[in-house]
Amino acid sequence: MSQCPYGVKGLNAMKDVLDNFKKSGSKLDFSIQFIGDVDAATGALKSMHGPGEVEEDLREVCAIAHYPKDFKFMNYIWCRNKDIKSSAWESCTGGATGIETKVIKDCSLGDEGKRLLTASFAYSKASGIGASPTWLTNGKFKFSGLDAQLIKTEVCAHNSLSGCGNTLPGSVR
């Protein structure tokens, strides 16, 4: 999912959504799950866009696990999304992202990353999610959306939050 062009657009739109609710004083519970499978015979992780996507899924799930506070993991994801197919992932660690290269490398290349991604794949499958991006509001309302305004509108359709009356960018980036 990390290399899905639609998933990338949806996650990029989350910058405006998260900023909107934060500025409005609302706390949004937001998580990312990945779409893929585990080969039953070999235990190999598989994703629609191939091995490179699995490698990035592993890094992103590790960023999510190790940097959850204030959605810090999104700094890594938004940086990677600028050139998601590049192998230069380390350029999105350190500095302004605050993500430690060693933490991501150790996690993504080890058992922890595989365990985290396997669990994420299982969550998506159990939720009946097989397309990216699919948003799940309050654990039960599914929708698709690529722009901040639509995502905010769908979240607000099922929640009473400060910031729901604000207009966000509505065009796909």
Backbone as a chain_set.jsonl record, in Angstrom:
{"seq": "MSQCPYGVKGLNAMKDVLDNFKKSGSKLDFSIQFIGDVDAATGALKSMHGPGEVEEDLREVCAIAHYPKDFKFMNYIWCRNKDIKSSAWESCTGGATGIETKVIKDCSLGDEGKRLLTASFAYSKASGIGASPTWLTNGKFKFSGLDAQLIKTEVCAHNSLSGCGNTLPGSVR", "coords": {"N": [[0.809, -1.19, 0.0], [2.061, 1.184, 0.558], [3.245, 2.141, -1.751], [1.189, 2.601, -3.447], [-0.322, 4.7, -5.736], [-2.742, 6.021, -5.205], [-3.141, 5.609, -2.481], [-0.952, 7.051, -1.523], [-1.713, 9.675, -2.255], [-4.007, 9.962, -0.666], [-2.913, 9.771, 1.94], [-1.243, 11.987, 1.879], [-3.16, 13.995, 1.853], [-4.024, 13.837, 4.425], [-2.458, 15.514, 5.946], [-3.57, 18.111, 5.924], [-6.03, 17.453, 7.095], [-5.35, 16.425, 9.666], [-3.988, 18.676, 10.685], [-6.102, 20.535, 10.688], [-7.922, 19.487, 12.646], [-6.28, 19.454, 14.897], [-5.621, 22.201, 15.228], [-8.146, 23.08, 15.804], [-8.581, 22.05, 18.237], [-9.499, 19.473, 18.56], [-9.176, 16.001, 19.169], [-8.077, 13.589, 17.087], [-8.374, 10.205, 16.445], [-6.235, 8.325, 14.753], [-5.042, 5.903, 12.552], [-2.9, 3.81, 10.555], [-3.246, 1.125, 8.374], [-2.018, -1.675, 6.55], [-2.258, -3.204, 3.302], [-2.014, -6.447, 2.189], [-0.482, -9.698, 1.998], [0.412, -12.86, 3.473], [2.485, -15.39, 2.478], [1.466, -18.625, 2.839], [3.006, -20.943, 2.712], [5.728, -20.167, 2.701], [5.945, -17.989, 4.399], [6.57, -15.541, 3.473], [6.155, -12.052, 2.988], [3.751, -10.349, 1.023], [2.837, -7.918, -1.405], [0.721, -5.821, -3.422], [2.17, -4.098, -5.165], [4.663, -5.23, -5.324], [7.984, -6.421, -4.18], [9.511, -4.141, -3.429], [7.572, -2.466, -2.411], [6.753, -3.922, -0.175], [9.086, -3.731, 1.354], [9.08, -0.965, 1.914], [6.598, -0.778, 3.216], [7.259, -2.184, 5.533], [9.166, -0.438, 6.684], [7.526, 1.807, 7.118], [5.521, 0.803, 8.851], [7.087, 0.326, 11.023], [7.926, 2.931, 11.658], [5.461, 3.944, 12.424], [4.945, 2.365, 14.7], [7.061, 3.062, 16.412], [7.058, 5.828, 16.598], [4.564, 7.108, 17.519], [3.508, 9.306, 18.939], [1.779, 12.32, 18.68], [1.422, 11.821, 15.993], [3.928, 11.602, 14.784], [5.162, 9.802, 13.083], [4.09, 10.366, 10.629], [5.659, 12.364, 9.542], [7.821, 11.007, 8.442], [6.449, 9.427, 6.536], [5.189, 11.392, 4.896], [7.457, 12.612, 3.861], [8.663, 10.451, 2.448], [6.648, 10.0, 0.59], [7.042, 11.943, -1.315], [8.833, 10.928, -3.129], [8.278, 8.105, -3.508], [9.098, 5.681, -4.675], [11.802, 5.723, -4.638], [14.916, 4.418, -3.494], [16.19, 5.697, -1.538], [15.461, 5.946, 1.253], [16.534, 6.625, 3.709], [17.072, 9.309, 3.644], [14.831, 10.469, 4.607], [14.902, 10.325, 7.287], [16.108, 11.434, 10.506], [17.15, 14.862, 11.071], [14.589, 17.189, 10.292], [12.471, 15.369, 10.408], [12.788, 13.842, 12.692], [12.995, 11.154, 13.022], [14.715, 8.252, 13.773], [17.26, 6.725, 11.942], [18.51, 4.237, 12.548], [16.655, 3.021, 14.264], [14.467, 2.558, 12.545], [15.697, 0.956, 10.593], [16.643, -1.31, 12.111], [14.207, -2.324, 13.104], [12.659, -2.738, 10.723], [14.129, -4.594, 9.298], [14.166, -6.744, 10.92], [12.581, -9.227, 13.081], [10.573, -7.836, 14.428], [9.475, -5.897, 12.638], [8.384, -7.585, 10.667], [6.463, -8.947, 12.186], [4.804, -6.792, 12.96], [3.872, -5.881, 10.43], [2.607, -8.161, 9.44], [0.513, -8.371, 11.278], [-0.828, -6.009, 10.652], [-1.625, -6.483, 7.985], [-3.402, -8.584, 8.535], [-5.361, -7.263, 10.046], [-6.466, -5.49, 8.134], [-7.467, -7.334, 6.291], [-9.364, -8.713, 7.893], [-11.107, -6.637, 8.297], [-12.24, -6.38, 5.876], [-11.02, -4.84, 3.959], [-9.564, -4.075, 0.951], [-8.632, -2.296, -0.873], [-6.845, 0.684, -1.66], [-6.848, 4.169, -1.068], [-8.779, 3.091, 1.671], [-10.905, 4.266, 4.009], [-11.788, 3.964, 7.402], [-14.147, 4.81, 9.548], [-14.793, 5.249, 12.938], [-14.517, 2.551, 13.283], [-16.372, 1.239, 11.697], [-17.63, 2.544, 9.501], [-17.072, 2.678, 6.199], [-15.256, 4.337, 3.622], [-14.047, 5.837, 0.569], [-11.519, 8.134, -0.349], [-9.634, 10.868, -1.571], [-9.013, 13.481, -1.061], [-8.577, 16.206, 1.279], [-10.916, 17.609, 2.134], [-13.069, 15.841, 1.585], [-12.333, 13.635, 3.175], [-12.374, 14.799, 5.762], [-15.099, 15.548, 5.838], [-16.395, 13.036, 5.791], [-15.417, 11.879, 8.167], [-16.519, 13.665, 9.984], [-19.204, 13.21, 9.552], [-19.857, 11.199, 11.227], [-19.024, 11.914, 13.697], [-18.888, 14.373, 16.248], [-17.007, 16.98, 16.137], [-14.794, 19.683, 16.931], [-13.888, 21.82, 14.342], [-15.119, 20.614, 12.271], [-16.713, 22.277, 10.747], [-14.991, 23.686, 9.173], [-13.542, 24.491, 5.988], [-11.629, 22.544, 3.917], [-8.807, 21.911, 1.697], [-9.984, 20.724, -1.405], [-9.12, 19.492, -3.651], [-7.347, 16.912, -5.316], [-4.021, 16.215, -4.511]], "CA": [[0.0, 0.0, 0.0], [2.899, 2.384, 0.653], [3.581, 2.635, -3.081], [-0.036, 2.788, -4.223], [-0.45, 6.14, -6.009], [-3.948, 6.546, -4.567], [-2.854, 5.631, -1.048], [-0.035, 8.176, -1.308], [-2.508, 10.907, -2.317], [-4.863, 10.001, 0.516], [-2.109, 10.087, 3.121], [-0.806, 13.382, 1.76], [-4.3, 14.831, 2.231], [-4.189, 13.796, 5.872], [-1.753, 16.639, 6.579], [-4.573, 19.155, 6.142], [-7.059, 16.943, 8.011], [-4.781, 16.397, 11.012], [-3.751, 20.069, 11.089], [-7.401, 21.144, 10.955], [-8.471, 19.065, 13.932], [-5.354, 19.885, 15.947], [-5.822, 23.652, 15.419], [-9.493, 23.267, 16.345], [-8.614, 21.489, 19.581], [-10.088, 18.131, 18.568], [-8.23, 14.902, 19.085], [-8.504, 12.593, 16.106], [-7.709, 8.911, 16.576], [-5.896, 8.005, 13.368], [-4.028, 4.861, 12.382], [-2.713, 3.324, 9.188], [-3.083, -0.316, 8.225], [-1.501, -1.994, 5.227], [-2.935, -4.259, 2.558], [-1.069, -7.409, 1.648], [-0.738, -11.079, 2.381], [1.558, -13.658, 3.885], [2.509, -16.683, 1.798], [1.3, -19.656, 3.858], [4.073, -21.947, 2.632], [7.066, -19.633, 2.979], [5.897, -16.91, 5.379], [6.992, -14.301, 2.818], [5.166, -10.987, 2.895], [3.477, -9.988, -0.365], [2.032, -6.717, -1.59], [0.312, -5.641, -4.811], [3.168, -3.413, -5.978], [5.914, -5.969, -5.333], [8.904, -6.468, -3.042], [9.889, -2.792, -3.0], [6.484, -1.954, -1.587], [6.828, -4.621, 1.114], [10.196, -3.128, 2.097], [8.642, 0.338, 2.431], [5.553, -1.059, 4.207], [7.966, -2.546, 6.765], [9.728, 0.783, 7.283], [6.445, 2.67, 7.583], [4.871, 0.211, 10.02], [8.036, 0.536, 12.119], [7.821, 4.344, 12.034], [4.18, 4.062, 13.127], [5.074, 1.737, 16.014], [8.066, 3.712, 17.255], [6.869, 7.29, 16.669], [3.134, 7.393, 17.462], [3.104, 10.546, 19.619], [1.449, 13.442, 17.797], [1.516, 11.345, 14.602], [5.282, 11.91, 14.304], [5.446, 8.877, 11.982], [3.656, 10.958, 9.368], [6.784, 13.124, 8.983], [8.544, 10.059, 7.59], [5.58, 9.038, 5.419], [5.041, 12.524, 3.964], [8.742, 12.778, 3.176], [8.8, 9.345, 1.501], [5.645, 10.138, -0.47], [7.537, 12.849, -2.351], [9.526, 10.084, -4.108], [8.021, 6.842, -2.828], [9.783, 4.532, -5.281], [13.235, 5.886, -4.436], [15.496, 3.565, -2.458], [16.884, 6.597, -0.606], [14.56, 6.162, 2.382], [17.249, 7.19, 4.853], [17.023, 10.774, 3.563], [13.622, 10.893, 5.311], [15.12, 10.155, 8.717], [16.949, 12.482, 11.069], [16.748, 16.234, 10.768], [13.25, 17.687, 10.593], [11.502, 14.301, 10.671], [12.965, 13.337, 14.046], [12.934, 9.689, 12.96], [16.072, 7.718, 13.806], [17.55, 5.74, 10.903], [18.813, 2.935, 13.151], [15.409, 2.447, 14.786], [13.693, 2.052, 11.402], [16.456, -0.133, 9.974], [16.621, -2.496, 12.973], [12.84, -2.834, 13.147], [12.162, -3.195, 9.415], [14.899, -5.755, 8.833], [14.081, -7.796, 11.919], [11.314, -9.904, 13.357], [9.564, -6.875, 14.864], [8.807, -5.352, 11.462], [7.566, -8.639, 10.043], [5.327, -9.179, 13.077], [3.916, -5.635, 12.857], [3.233, -5.837, 9.122], [1.7, -9.312, 9.374], [-0.68, -7.999, 12.05], [-1.527, -4.979, 9.898], [-2.285, -7.187, 6.879], [-4.517, -9.349, 9.101], [-6.401, -6.297, 10.42], [-7.126, -5.04, 6.909], [-8.236, -8.46, 5.74], [-10.508, -8.948, 8.775], [-12.017, -5.496, 8.138], [-12.773, -6.418, 4.518], [-10.408, -3.761, 3.196], [-8.657, -4.6, -0.057], [-8.285, -1.224, -1.806], [-6.178, 1.809, -1.015], [-7.118, 4.19, 0.364], [-10.101, 2.884, 2.239], [-10.946, 4.848, 5.345], [-12.743, 3.3, 8.283], [-14.482, 5.751, 10.616], [-15.405, 4.641, 14.123], [-14.413, 1.106, 13.179], [-17.445, 0.58, 10.954], [-18.104, 3.256, 8.317], [-16.03, 2.683, 5.17], [-15.379, 5.236, 2.486], [-12.822, 6.111, -0.172], [-11.353, 9.564, -0.546], [-8.259, 11.285, -1.831], [-8.749, 14.874, -0.714], [-8.787, 16.55, 2.683], [-12.308, 18.001, 2.398], [-13.904, 14.64, 1.622], [-11.965, 12.84, 4.356], [-12.921, 15.517, 6.918], [-16.557, 15.463, 5.787], [-16.804, 11.677, 6.168], [-15.133, 11.719, 9.599], [-17.488, 14.499, 10.697], [-20.549, 12.647, 9.396], [-20.076, 10.219, 12.294], [-18.412, 12.432, 14.915], [-19.096, 15.794, 16.5], [-15.682, 17.482, 16.487], [-14.457, 21.051, 16.547], [-13.17, 21.806, 13.073], [-15.942, 20.013, 11.218], [-17.275, 23.322, 9.905], [-13.947, 24.299, 8.359], [-13.379, 24.005, 4.615], [-10.253, 22.132, 3.631], [-8.566, 21.735, 0.257], [-10.804, 19.665, -1.951], [-8.584, 18.916, -4.885], [-6.33, 15.894, -5.114], [-2.654, 16.724, -4.689]], "C": [[0.857, 1.259, 0.0], [3.233, 2.971, -0.711], [2.368, 2.767, -3.996], [-0.213, 4.279, -4.488], [-1.671, 6.771, -5.346], [-3.775, 6.626, -3.052], [-1.947, 6.793, -0.682], [-0.82, 9.495, -1.298], [-3.393, 11.054, -1.082], [-4.087, 10.364, 1.772], [-1.55, 11.502, 3.063], [-1.924, 14.331, 2.182], [-4.501, 14.864, 3.745], [-3.438, 14.914, 6.584], [-2.752, 17.744, 6.898], [-5.64, 18.718, 7.142], [-6.535, 16.972, 9.451], [-4.53, 17.804, 11.54], [-5.061, 20.758, 11.463], [-7.915, 20.767, 12.338], [-7.573, 19.483, 15.092], [-5.561, 21.367, 16.267], [-7.18, 23.941, 16.049], [-9.633, 22.686, 17.749], [-9.26, 20.123, 19.684], [-8.99, 17.088, 18.453], [-8.8, 13.854, 18.14], [-7.698, 11.321, 16.346], [-7.487, 8.408, 15.156], [-4.824, 6.93, 13.347], [-3.985, 4.443, 10.915], [-2.539, 1.818, 9.245], [-2.689, -0.579, 6.776], [-2.248, -3.171, 4.628], [-1.874, -5.167, 1.955], [-1.426, -8.79, 2.148], [0.56, -11.728, 2.819], [1.447, -15.011, 3.192], [2.493, -17.781, 2.864], [2.451, -20.66, 3.872], [5.426, -21.401, 3.086], [7.094, -18.578, 4.075], [6.309, -15.565, 4.791], [5.831, -13.306, 2.762], [5.016, -10.573, 1.441], [2.58, -8.763, -0.409], [1.798, -6.497, -3.078], [1.407, -5.048, -5.698], [4.561, -4.017, -5.854], [6.794, -5.828, -4.098], [9.336, -5.092, -2.533], [8.823, -2.168, -2.109], [6.495, -2.625, -0.217], [7.943, -4.008, 1.968], [9.787, -1.782, 2.688], [7.513, 0.171, 3.436], [6.199, -1.376, 5.553], [8.539, -1.305, 7.453], [8.622, 1.669, 7.855], [5.753, 2.096, 8.815], [5.791, 0.346, 11.241], [8.013, 1.99, 12.584], [6.546, 4.564, 12.85], [4.308, 3.522, 14.554], [6.0, 2.509, 16.953], [7.867, 5.214, 17.437], [5.387, 7.673, 16.608], [2.734, 8.766, 18.017], [2.947, 11.693, 18.618], [1.611, 13.097, 16.316], [2.878, 11.666, 13.98], [5.675, 11.03, 13.119], [5.067, 9.464, 10.628], [4.75, 11.82, 8.743], [7.601, 12.25, 8.04], [7.71, 9.736, 6.336], [5.434, 10.18, 4.419], [6.337, 12.787, 3.207], [8.918, 11.702, 2.105], [7.841, 9.513, 0.322], [6.074, 11.086, -1.577], [8.253, 12.093, -3.46], [9.49, 8.645, -3.602], [8.765, 5.647, -3.419], [11.303, 4.612, -5.126], [13.719, 4.933, -3.342], [16.189, 4.394, -1.377], [16.004, 6.949, 0.595], [15.241, 6.845, 3.554], [17.266, 8.718, 4.827], [15.788, 11.324, 4.277], [13.707, 10.604, 6.812], [16.043, 11.264, 9.189], [16.367, 13.854, 10.805], [15.342, 16.574, 11.194], [12.245, 16.578, 10.909], [11.598, 13.791, 12.097], [12.899, 11.822, 14.139], [14.369, 9.16, 12.89], [16.252, 6.591, 12.783], [17.724, 4.35, 11.49], [17.547, 2.25, 13.671], [14.606, 1.826, 13.646], [14.392, 0.863, 10.763], [16.374, -1.41, 10.807], [15.234, -3.137, 13.001], [12.435, -3.457, 11.818], [12.902, -4.418, 8.884], [14.808, -6.941, 9.783], [12.697, -8.394, 12.068], [10.204, -8.932, 13.756], [8.776, -6.322, 13.672], [7.888, -6.367, 10.807], [6.317, -8.911, 10.88], [4.312, -8.041, 12.964], [3.163, -5.606, 11.524], [2.26, -6.999, 8.933], [0.401, -8.992, 10.109], [-1.501, -6.939, 11.308], [-2.27, -5.58, 8.708], [-3.525, -7.915, 7.388], [-5.675, -8.421, 9.485], [-7.179, -5.851, 9.179], [-8.006, -6.129, 6.323], [-9.49, -8.708, 6.571], [-11.551, -7.835, 8.658], [-12.633, -5.451, 6.743], [-12.217, -5.316, 3.634], [-9.37, -4.345, 2.244], [-8.239, -3.559, -1.083], [-7.738, -0.032, -1.018], [-6.458, 3.104, -1.773], [-8.58, 3.871, 0.662], [-10.012, 3.394, 3.662], [-12.031, 4.138, 6.126], [-12.97, 4.235, 9.472], [-15.231, 5.02, 11.719], [-15.444, 3.113, 14.023], [-15.496, 0.437, 12.36], [-17.916, 1.276, 9.683], [-16.973, 3.395, 7.308], [-16.324, 3.714, 4.095], [-14.026, 5.348, 1.793], [-12.737, 7.615, -0.359], [-9.9, 9.928, -0.677], [-7.976, 12.716, -1.404], [-9.197, 15.174, 0.713], [-10.245, 16.872, 2.996], [-13.209, 16.775, 2.498], [-13.602, 13.797, 2.858], [-12.559, 13.483, 5.608], [-14.445, 15.385, 6.969], [-17.048, 14.088, 6.24], [-16.542, 11.398, 7.648], [-16.205, 12.456, 10.4], [-18.921, 13.997, 10.575], [-20.888, 11.703, 10.547], [-19.506, 10.674, 13.638], [-18.706, 13.918, 15.041], [-17.781, 16.36, 17.035], [-15.561, 18.956, 16.129], [-13.624, 20.971, 15.285], [-13.982, 21.211, 11.942], [-16.531, 21.053, 10.277], [-16.261, 23.996, 9.002], [-13.908, 23.689, 6.968], [-11.911, 23.724, 4.37], [-10.051, 22.017, 2.123], [-9.328, 20.53, -0.267], [-10.294, 19.073, -3.232], [-7.474, 17.943, -4.534], [-4.962, 16.496, -5.384], [-1.78, 15.688, -5.327]], "O": [[0.427, 2.296, -0.505], [3.479, 4.172, -0.822], [2.515, 3.018, -5.192], [-0.251, 5.058, -3.536], [-1.629, 7.941, -4.966], [-4.208, 7.589, -2.418], [-2.143, 7.444, 0.344], [-0.608, 10.334, -0.423], [-3.51, 12.143, -0.521], [-4.547, 11.172, 2.579], [-1.4, 12.148, 4.1], [-1.66, 15.361, 2.802], [-5.08, 15.809, 4.28], [-3.76, 15.23, 7.73], [-2.777, 18.257, 8.017], [-6.103, 19.525, 7.948], [-7.205, 17.486, 10.347], [-4.82, 18.098, 12.7], [-5.116, 21.487, 12.454], [-8.301, 21.64, 13.116], [-8.072, 19.831, 16.163], [-5.665, 21.746, 17.434], [-7.34, 24.939, 16.751], [-10.684, 22.817, 18.376], [-9.543, 19.657, 20.787], [-8.008, 17.271, 17.734], [-9.877, 13.305, 18.377], [-6.471, 11.368, 16.44], [-8.442, 8.101, 14.443], [-3.814, 7.037, 14.043], [-4.915, 4.694, 10.149], [-1.779, 1.3, 10.063], [-2.998, 0.214, 5.887], [-2.793, -4.017, 5.337], [-0.949, -4.702, 1.29], [-2.524, -9.025, 2.653], [1.653, -11.217, 2.571], [0.429, -15.694, 3.31], [3.399, -17.858, 3.694], [2.822, -21.167, 4.93], [6.18, -22.09, 3.774], [8.157, -18.296, 4.629], [6.392, -14.567, 5.508], [4.683, -13.678, 2.519], [6.0, -10.456, 0.71], [1.691, -8.587, 0.424], [2.595, -6.943, -3.903], [1.557, -5.45, -6.852], [5.543, -3.381, -6.24], [6.41, -5.206, -3.107], [9.506, -4.905, -1.328], [9.133, -1.434, -1.17], [6.27, -1.963, 0.796], [7.762, -3.791, 3.166], [10.111, -1.488, 3.839], [7.464, 0.905, 4.423], [5.745, -0.897, 6.592], [8.407, -1.147, 8.667], [8.765, 2.217, 8.949], [5.431, 2.845, 9.738], [5.31, 0.466, 12.368], [8.074, 2.251, 13.785], [6.557, 5.286, 13.847], [3.834, 4.147, 15.503], [5.742, 2.593, 18.154], [8.453, 5.808, 18.342], [4.987, 8.465, 15.755], [1.72, 9.325, 17.599], [3.845, 11.99, 17.83], [1.899, 13.965, 15.492], [2.965, 11.966, 12.789], [6.433, 11.459, 12.25], [5.648, 9.107, 9.604], [4.767, 11.99, 7.524], [8.02, 12.696, 6.971], [8.22, 9.774, 5.216], [5.545, 9.957, 3.213], [6.305, 13.148, 2.031], [9.286, 12.013, 0.972], [8.192, 9.2, -0.816], [5.52, 11.037, -2.675], [8.284, 12.55, -4.603], [10.524, 8.046, -3.308], [9.033, 4.684, -2.7], [12.008, 3.658, -5.454], [13.002, 4.677, -2.374], [16.714, 3.842, -0.411], [15.828, 8.125, 0.912], [14.595, 7.568, 4.312], [17.452, 9.354, 5.865], [15.709, 12.527, 4.527], [12.697, 10.637, 7.515], [16.678, 11.948, 8.386], [15.224, 13.983, 10.365], [14.94, 16.286, 12.322], [11.262, 16.825, 11.608], [10.596, 13.35, 12.662], [12.76, 11.274, 15.232], [15.146, 9.585, 12.035], [15.486, 5.626, 12.767], [17.148, 3.386, 10.985], [17.392, 1.037, 13.531], [14.121, 0.701, 13.764], [13.747, -0.13, 10.428], [16.069, -2.477, 10.275], [15.111, -4.36, 12.929], [11.926, -4.578, 11.786], [12.348, -5.189, 8.101], [15.316, -8.021, 9.482], [11.78, -8.11, 11.298], [9.032, -9.17, 13.462], [7.545, -6.287, 13.702], [6.756, -6.053, 10.439], [5.23, -9.087, 10.33], [3.108, -8.284, 12.883], [1.961, -5.34, 11.491], [1.203, -6.83, 8.326], [-0.685, -9.304, 9.62], [-2.731, -6.974, 11.337], [-3.421, -5.225, 8.452], [-4.578, -7.873, 6.752], [-6.839, -8.761, 9.27], [-8.41, -5.839, 9.184], [-9.14, -5.881, 5.913], [-10.57, -8.896, 6.011], [-12.738, -8.063, 8.893], [-13.457, -4.582, 6.457], [-12.862, -4.902, 2.67], [-8.427, -5.017, 2.663], [-7.567, -3.889, -2.059], [-8.121, 0.215, 0.125], [-6.321, 3.139, -2.995], [-9.488, 4.338, -0.026], [-9.135, 2.989, 4.425], [-13.064, 3.758, 5.575], [-12.079, 4.422, 10.301], [-16.175, 4.273, 11.464], [-16.31, 2.469, 14.615], [-15.561, -0.792, 12.311], [-18.557, 0.634, 8.851], [-16.022, 4.144, 7.536], [-17.473, 3.935, 3.71], [-12.992, 4.998, 2.362], [-13.755, 8.29, -0.509], [-9.039, 9.378, 0.009], [-6.818, 13.131, -1.383], [-10.063, 14.501, 1.273], [-10.757, 16.444, 4.031], [-14.031, 16.687, 3.411], [-14.519, 13.301, 3.512], [-13.177, 12.799, 6.424], [-15.011, 15.136, 8.034], [-18.017, 13.994, 6.995], [-17.355, 10.753, 8.31], [-16.731, 11.926, 11.378], [-19.764, 14.325, 11.41], [-22.06, 11.436, 10.813], [-19.504, 9.911, 14.605], [-18.765, 14.633, 14.04], [-17.476, 16.241, 18.221], [-16.147, 19.42, 15.151], [-12.737, 20.123, 15.182], [-13.584, 21.29, 10.78], [-16.821, 20.741, 9.121], [-16.635, 24.799, 8.147], [-14.207, 22.508, 6.791], [-11.057, 24.581, 4.596], [-11.018, 22.026, 1.362], [-9.322, 19.459, 0.34], [-10.961, 18.238, -3.842], [-6.748, 18.14, -3.56], [-4.771, 17.204, -6.373], [-0.596, 15.934, -5.555]]}, "num_chains": 1, "name": "protein.A"}
